[in-house]
């Protein structure tokens, strides 16, 4: 496995503190979780590193969710 992740974390620590794993992935793009001294999981921030192949419909849903999240205040104001 090619390990080009900037952050590596142990599975037990990831289990105890998933919010930390999430934050690290957001900051660094990806986190490799090791279990029994070998890479087990790859956590990817899809906002910055879209690595998963999606259908066109899935891409639209993903982008729409990102736009809604990023501009939530504006949409709420428009809804008034």
The first five atom37 places (N, CA, C, CB, O) and aatype in JSON, in Angstrom:
{
  "aatype": [20, 20, 20, 20, 20, 20, 20, 20, 20, 20, 20, 20, 20, 20, 20, 20, 20, 20, 20, 20, 20, 20, 20, 20, 20, 20, 20, 20, 20, 20, 20, 20, 20, 20, 20, 20, 20, 20, 20, 20, 20, 20, 20, 20, 20, 20, 20, 20, 20, 20, 20, 20, 20, 20, 20, 20, 20, 20, 20, 20, 20, 20, 20, 20, 20, 20, 20, 20, 20, 20, 20, 20, 20, 20, 20, 20, 20, 20, 20, 20],
  "atom_mask": [
    [1, 1, 1, 1, 1],
    [1, 1, 1, 1, 1],
    [1, 1, 1, 1, 1],
    [1, 1, 1, 1, 1],
    [1, 1, 1, 1, 1],
    [1, 1, 1, 1, 1],
    [1, 1, 1, 1, 1],
    [1, 1, 1, 1, 1],
    [1, 1, 1, 1, 1],
    [1, 1, 1, 1, 1],
    [1, 1, 1, 1, 1],
    [1, 1, 1, 1, 1],
    [1, 1, 1, 1, 1],
    [1, 1, 1, 1, 1],
    [1, 1, 1, 1, 1],
    [1, 1, 1, 1, 1],
    [1, 1, 1, 1, 1],
    [1, 1, 1, 1, 1],
    [1, 1, 1, 1, 1],
    [1, 1, 1, 1, 1],
    [1, 1, 1, 1, 1],
    [1, 1, 1, 1, 1],
    [1, 1, 1, 1, 1],
    [1, 1, 1, 1, 1],
    [1, 1, 1, 1, 1],
    [1, 1, 1, 1, 1],
    [1, 1, 1, 1, 1],
    [1, 1, 1, 1, 1],
    [1, 1, 1, 1, 1],
    [1, 1, 1, 1, 1],
    [1, 1, 1, 1, 1],
    [1, 1, 1, 1, 1],
    [1, 1, 1, 1, 1],
    [1, 1, 1, 1, 1],
    [1, 1, 1, 1, 1],
    [1, 1, 1, 1, 1],
    [1, 1, 1, 1, 1],
    [1, 1, 1, 1, 1],
    [1, 1, 1, 1, 1],
    [1, 1, 1, 1, 1],
    [1, 1, 1, 1, 1],
    [1, 1, 1, 1, 1],
    [1, 1, 1, 1, 1],
    [1, 1, 1, 1, 1],
    [1, 1, 1, 1, 1],
    [1, 1, 1, 1, 1],
    [1, 1, 1, 1, 1],
    [1, 1, 1, 1, 1],
    [1, 1, 1, 1, 1],
    [1, 1, 1, 1, 1],
    [1, 1, 1, 1, 1],
    [1, 1, 1, 1, 1],
    [1, 1, 1, 1, 1],
    [1, 1, 1, 1, 1],
    [1, 1, 1, 1, 1],
    [1, 1, 1, 1, 1],
    [1, 1, 1, 1, 1],
    [1, 1, 1, 1, 1],
    [1, 1, 1, 1, 1],
    [1, 1, 1, 1, 1],
    [1, 1, 1, 1, 1],
    [1, 1, 1, 1, 1],
    [1, 1, 1, 1, 1],
    [1, 1, 1, 1, 1],
    [1, 1, 1, 1, 1],
    [1, 1, 1, 1, 1],
    [1, 1, 1, 1, 1],
    [1, 1, 1, 1, 1],
    [1, 1, 1, 1, 1],
    [1, 1, 1, 1, 1],
    [1, 1, 1, 1, 1],
    [1, 1, 1, 1, 1],
    [1, 1, 1, 1, 1],
    [1, 1, 1, 1, 1],
    [1, 1, 1, 1, 1],
    [1, 1, 1, 1, 1],
    [1, 1, 1, 1, 1],
    [1, 1, 1, 1, 1],
    [1, 1, 1, 1, 1],
    [1, 1, 1, 1, 1]
  ],
  "atom_positions": [
    [[0.85, -1.2, 0.0], [0.0, 0.0, 0.0], [0.88, 1.24, 0.0], [-0.96, 0.01, 1.23], [1.79, 1.35, 0.81]],
    [[0.61, 2.14, -0.88], [1.33, 3.4, -0.91], [0.82, 4.26, 0.22], [1.16, 4.12, -2.28], [-0.38, 4.54, 0.31]],
    [[1.71, 4.69, 1.09], [1.31, 5.48, 2.25], [1.83, 6.9, 2.07], [1.84, 4.85, 3.57], [2.93, 7.22, 2.51]],
    [[1.03, 7.75, 1.43], [1.43, 9.13, 1.25], [0.67, 10.06, 2.2], [1.21, 9.56, -0.19], [0.63, 11.27, 1.99]],
    [[0.06, 9.49, 3.22], [-0.67, 10.29, 4.2], [0.32, 11.05, 5.07], [-1.59, 9.4, 5.07], [1.42, 10.57, 5.36]],
    [[-0.09, 12.22, 5.48], [0.75, 13.03, 6.35], [0.57, 12.65, 7.81], [0.43, 14.5, 6.16], [1.43, 12.94, 8.64]],
    [[-0.54, 11.99, 8.13], [-0.86, 11.67, 9.52], [-1.17, 10.18, 9.65], [-2.05, 12.52, 10.03], [-1.93, 9.62, 8.86]],
    [[-0.56, 9.56, 10.65], [-0.81, 8.15, 10.96], [-1.25, 8.08, 12.41], [0.47, 7.25, 10.7], [-0.68, 8.76, 13.27]],
    [[-2.27, 7.26, 12.68], [-2.78, 7.15, 14.04], [-3.09, 5.68, 14.33], [-4.05, 8.03, 14.24], [-3.48, 4.93, 13.43]],
    [[-2.93, 5.28, 15.58], [-3.21, 3.91, 16.01], [-4.72, 3.69, 16.1], [-2.53, 3.61, 17.36], [-5.46, 4.6, 16.47]],
    [[-5.17, 2.48, 15.76], [-6.6, 2.16, 15.75], [-7.25, 2.37, 17.11], [-6.8, 0.73, 15.29], [-8.38, 2.85, 17.19]],
    [[-6.56, 2.01, 18.18], [-7.14, 2.19, 19.52], [-7.37, 3.66, 19.83], [-6.24, 1.56, 20.59], [-8.4, 4.04, 20.39]],
    [[-6.4, 4.49, 19.47], [-6.57, 5.93, 19.69], [-7.68, 6.47, 18.8], [-5.25, 6.68, 19.42], [-8.47, 7.31, 19.24]],
    [[-7.75, 6.01, 17.55], [-8.8, 6.45, 16.64], [-10.17, 6.08, 17.18], [-8.6, 5.84, 15.24], [-11.12, 6.85, 17.07]],
    [[-10.27, 4.9, 17.77], [-11.53, 4.44, 18.34], [-11.95, 5.32, 19.52], [-11.42, 2.97, 18.79], [-13.13, 5.65, 19.67]],
    [[-10.99, 5.69, 20.34], [-11.29, 6.51, 21.52], [-11.6, 7.96, 21.15], [-10.13, 6.48, 22.49], [-12.41, 8.61, 21.82]],
    [[-10.97, 8.46, 20.1], [-11.07, 9.89, 19.79], [-11.33, 10.11, 18.31], [-9.79, 10.62, 20.22], [-10.51, 10.72, 17.62]],
    [[-12.47, 9.61, 17.81], [-12.73, 9.75, 16.38], [-12.81, 11.21, 15.96], [-14.01, 9.04, 16.0], [-12.45, 11.55, 14.83]],
    [[-13.28, 12.08, 16.84], [-13.34, 13.5, 16.47], [-11.94, 14.04, 16.17], [-13.99, 14.32, 17.61], [-11.79, 14.93, 15.33]],
    [[-10.94, 13.5, 16.85], [-9.55, 13.89, 16.57], [-9.15, 13.42, 15.16], [-8.59, 13.3, 17.63], [-8.5, 14.16, 14.42]],
    [[-9.53, 12.2, 14.82], [-9.24, 11.66, 13.48], [-9.91, 12.53, 12.42], [-9.71, 10.18, 13.36], [-9.3, 12.87, 11.41]],
    [[-11.16, 12.88, 12.67], [-11.89, 13.72, 11.73], [-11.2, 15.06, 11.54], [-13.33, 13.94, 12.21], [-11.03, 15.52, 10.41]],
    [[-10.8, 15.68, 12.63], [-10.12, 16.98, 12.55], [-8.79, 16.85, 11.81], [-9.89, 17.55, 13.97], [-8.46, 17.7, 10.98]],
    [[-8.04, 15.8, 12.11], [-6.76, 15.59, 11.42], [-6.97, 15.39, 9.92], [-6.03, 14.38, 12.0], [-6.19, 15.91, 9.11]],
    [[-8.0, 14.66, 9.54], [-8.3, 14.45, 8.12], [-8.68, 15.77, 7.45], [-9.43, 13.41, 7.95], [-8.27, 16.04, 6.32]],
    [[-9.46, 16.58, 8.15], [-9.84, 17.88, 7.6], [-8.63, 18.78, 7.41], [-10.87, 18.57, 8.5], [-8.53, 19.51, 6.43]],
    [[-7.7, 18.73, 8.36], [-6.51, 19.58, 8.3], [-5.48, 19.08, 7.29], [-5.88, 19.67, 9.67], [-4.79, 19.89, 6.67]],
    [[-5.37, 17.77, 7.14], [-4.3, 17.18, 6.34], [-4.75, 16.46, 5.08], [-3.54, 16.23, 7.17], [-3.93, 16.02, 4.28]],
    [[-6.07, 16.34, 4.89], [-6.59, 15.68, 3.7], [-6.85, 14.2, 3.9], [-5.65, 15.86, 2.57], [-7.82, 13.67, 3.36]],
    [[-6.0, 13.53, 4.67], [-6.17, 12.09, 4.89], [-5.41, 11.65, 6.13], [-5.69, 11.3, 3.65], [-4.43, 12.27, 6.55]],
    [[-5.9, 10.56, 6.71], [-5.27, 9.95, 7.88], [-5.25, 8.45, 7.68], [-6.03, 10.34, 9.21], [-6.26, 7.85, 7.28]],
    [[-4.11, 7.83, 7.94], [-4.01, 6.37, 7.88], [-4.14, 5.85, 9.3], [-2.67, 5.91, 7.22], [-3.42, 6.29, 10.2]],
    [[-5.05, 4.9, 9.49], [-5.24, 4.27, 10.8], [-4.55, 2.91, 10.75], [-6.78, 4.12, 11.16], [-4.85, 2.07, 9.91]],
    [[-3.61, 2.71, 11.68], [-2.86, 1.46, 11.75], [-3.46, 0.55, 12.81], [-1.39, 1.73, 12.06], [-3.87, 1.0, 13.88]],
    [[-3.51, -0.74, 12.51], [-3.94, -1.76, 13.46], [-2.96, -2.91, 13.36], [-5.42, -2.24, 13.18], [-2.66, -3.39, 12.26]],
    [[-2.47, -3.36, 14.49], [-1.47, -4.44, 14.53], [-0.27, -4.1, 13.66], [-2.1, -5.76, 14.08], [0.22, -4.95, 12.91]],
    [[0.19, -2.87, 13.76], [1.39, -2.4, 13.05], [1.29, -2.47, 11.53], [2.56, -3.2, 13.49], [2.31, -2.61, 10.86]],
    [[0.09, -2.36, 11.0], [-0.06, -2.31, 9.54], [-1.2, -1.37, 9.2], [-0.3, -3.73, 8.94], [-2.14, -1.23, 9.99]],
    [[-1.16, -0.72, 8.03], [-2.25, 0.17, 7.66], [-3.55, -0.59, 7.5], [-1.92, 0.91, 6.36], [-3.61, -1.61, 6.81]],
    [[-4.59, -0.1, 8.15], [-5.88, -0.77, 8.13], [-6.95, 0.08, 7.45], [-6.32, -1.11, 9.55], [-7.73, -0.44, 6.65]],
    [[-6.98, 1.36, 7.76], [-8.03, 2.25, 7.23], [-7.41, 3.54, 6.71], [-9.08, 2.57, 8.31], [-6.36, 3.98, 7.17]],
    [[-8.08, 4.12, 5.74], [-7.7, 5.42, 5.23], [-8.91, 6.33, 5.37], [-7.22, 5.34, 3.74], [-9.95, 6.08, 4.77]],
    [[-8.77, 7.39, 6.16], [-9.84, 8.35, 6.36], [-9.51, 9.56, 5.48], [-9.99, 8.76, 7.88], [-8.46, 10.18, 5.63]],
    [[-10.42, 9.89, 4.58], [-10.19, 10.95, 3.6], [-11.22, 12.05, 3.77], [-10.24, 10.39, 2.16], [-12.42, 11.78, 3.93]],
    [[-10.77, 13.29, 3.75], [-11.68, 14.43, 3.74], [-12.12, 14.64, 2.3], [-11.01, 15.72, 4.34], [-11.34, 15.14, 1.49]],
    [[-13.34, 14.28, 1.98], [-13.83, 14.35, 0.6], [-14.0, 15.78, 0.1], [-15.14, 13.63, 0.5], [-14.1, 16.0, -1.11]],
    [[-14.04, 16.75, 1.01], [-14.12, 18.14, 0.57], [-12.82, 18.58, -0.11], [-14.44, 19.06, 1.75], [-12.84, 19.37, -1.05]],
    [[-11.7, 18.07, 0.37], [-10.42, 18.51, -0.17], [-9.74, 17.46, -1.03], [-9.5, 18.89, 0.94], [-8.9, 17.8, -1.87]],
    [[-10.07, 16.19, -0.84], [-9.42, 15.12, -1.57], [-10.44, 14.09, -2.05], [-8.36, 14.44, -0.7], [-10.46, 12.96, -1.55]],
    [[-11.27, 14.45, -3.0], [-12.27, 13.47, -3.47], [-11.61, 12.31, -4.18], [-13.28, 14.14, -4.4], [-11.18, 12.44, -5.32]],
    [[-11.52, 11.17, -3.51], [-10.83, 10.0, -4.03], [-11.78, 8.89, -4.47], [-9.9, 9.47, -2.99], [-11.34, 7.91, -5.07]],
    [[-13.05, 9.04, -4.18], [-14.0, 7.98, -4.46], [-14.72, 8.27, -5.77], [-15.01, 7.83, -3.29], [-15.19, 9.38, -5.99]],
    [[-14.81, 7.27, -6.62], [-15.54, 7.44, -7.86], [-17.03, 7.47, -7.56], [-15.2, 6.31, -8.87], [-17.55, 6.63, -6.82]],
    [[-17.72, 8.45, -8.15], [-19.14, 8.6, -7.93], [-19.85, 8.77, -9.26], [-19.43, 9.81, -7.0], [-19.25, 9.2, -10.25]],
    [[-21.12, 8.41, -9.28], [-21.93, 8.67, -10.47], [-22.17, 10.18, -10.55], [-23.29, 7.88, -10.42], [-21.91, 10.91, -9.59]],
    [[-22.65, 10.64, -11.68], [-22.94, 12.05, -11.82], [-23.99, 12.52, -10.82], [-23.41, 12.35, -13.23], [-23.87, 13.61, -10.26]],
    [[-25.01, 11.7, -10.57], [-26.03, 12.05, -9.59], [-25.44, 12.16, -8.19], [-27.16, 11.02, -9.61], [-25.78, 13.07, -7.44]],
    [[-24.55, 11.22, -7.83], [-23.92, 11.26, -6.51], [-23.04, 12.5, -6.38], [-23.09, 9.99, -6.28], [-22.98, 13.11, -5.31]],
    [[-22.36, 12.87, -7.45], [-21.53, 14.08, -7.43], [-22.39, 15.31, -7.2], [-20.74, 14.22, -8.73], [-22.02, 16.2, -6.44]],
    [[-23.56, 15.37, -7.86], [-24.46, 16.5, -7.68], [-24.94, 16.61, -6.24], [-25.65, 16.38, -8.62], [-24.97, 17.71, -5.67]],
    [[-25.3, 15.49, -5.65], [-25.75, 15.49, -4.25], [-24.62, 15.95, -3.34], [-26.25, 14.08, -3.83], [-24.85, 16.74, -2.42]],
    [[-23.42, 15.47, -3.59], [-22.25, 15.83, -2.78], [-21.97, 17.32, -2.88], [-21.02, 15.02, -3.23], [-21.77, 17.99, -1.86]],
    [[-21.95, 17.85, -4.1], [-21.67, 19.27, -4.3], [-22.79, 20.12, -3.71], [-21.48, 19.58, -5.8], [-22.52, 21.15, -3.09]],
    [[-24.03, 19.71, -3.9], [-25.16, 20.46, -3.34], [-25.07, 20.53, -1.82], [-26.49, 19.82, -3.75], [-25.31, 21.58, -1.23]],
    [[-24.71, 19.42, -1.19], [-24.57, 19.41, 0.27], [-23.46, 20.35, 0.71], [-24.29, 17.98, 0.77], [-23.6, 21.05, 1.71]],
    [[-22.36, 20.36, -0.04], [-21.25, 21.26, 0.31], [-21.69, 22.71, 0.18], [-20.02, 20.97, -0.58], [-21.4, 23.53, 1.05]],
    [[-22.37, 23.05, -0.9], [-22.83, 24.42, -1.11], [-23.8, 24.83, -0.01], [-23.5, 24.57, -2.49], [-23.69, 25.93, 0.53]],
    [[-24.75, 23.96, 0.31], [-25.7, 24.27, 1.38], [-25.0, 24.48, 2.72], [-26.74, 23.15, 1.51], [-25.34, 25.39, 3.47]],
    [[-24.01, 23.63, 3.0], [-23.27, 23.74, 4.27], [-22.47, 25.04, 4.31], [-22.33, 22.53, 4.45], [-22.48, 25.74, 5.32]],
    [[-21.8, 25.37, 3.22], [-20.94, 26.55, 3.2], [-21.73, 27.86, 3.21], [-20.04, 26.51, 1.98], [-21.24, 28.88, 3.69]],
    [[-22.94, 27.82, 2.69], [-23.73, 29.05, 2.57], [-25.05, 28.96, 3.33], [-24.01, 29.35, 1.1], [-26.05, 29.56, 2.95]],
    [[-25.03, 28.2, 4.41], [-26.25, 27.96, 5.19], [-26.88, 29.27, 5.66], [-25.94, 27.07, 6.39], [-28.1, 29.44, 5.56]],
    [[-26.09, 30.16, 6.17], [-26.64, 31.44, 6.68], [-27.35, 32.21, 5.57], [-25.5, 32.31, 7.29], [-28.42, 32.77, 5.8]],
    [[-26.77, 32.25, 4.4], [-27.39, 32.98, 3.29], [-28.71, 32.34, 2.89], [-26.44, 33.04, 2.08], [-29.69, 33.04, 2.65]],
    [[-28.74, 31.0, 2.83], [-29.98, 30.32, 2.47], [-31.05, 30.53, 3.53], [-29.72, 28.83, 2.28], [-32.23, 30.68, 3.21]],
    [[-30.64, 30.54, 4.8], [-31.62, 30.79, 5.87], [-32.19, 32.2, 5.78], [-30.98, 30.59, 7.25], [-33.38, 32.42, 6.0]],
    [[-31.33, 33.14, 5.44], [-31.79, 34.53, 5.3], [-32.75, 34.66, 4.12], [-30.58, 35.49, 5.12], [-33.76, 35.35, 4.22]],
    [[-32.44, 34.0, 3.02], [-33.32, 34.03, 1.85], [-34.67, 33.38, 2.12], [-32.65, 33.35, 0.67], [-35.68, 33.75, 1.51]],
    [[-34.69, 32.41, 3.02], [-35.92, 31.68, 3.31], [-36.91, 32.5, 4.15], [-35.59, 30.4, 4.04], [-38.08, 32.14, 4.26]],
    [[-36.44, 33.59, 4.72], [-37.33, 34.43, 5.56], [-38.36, 35.16, 4.75], [-36.52, 35.44, 6.36], [-39.18, 35.89, 5.31]]
  ]
}
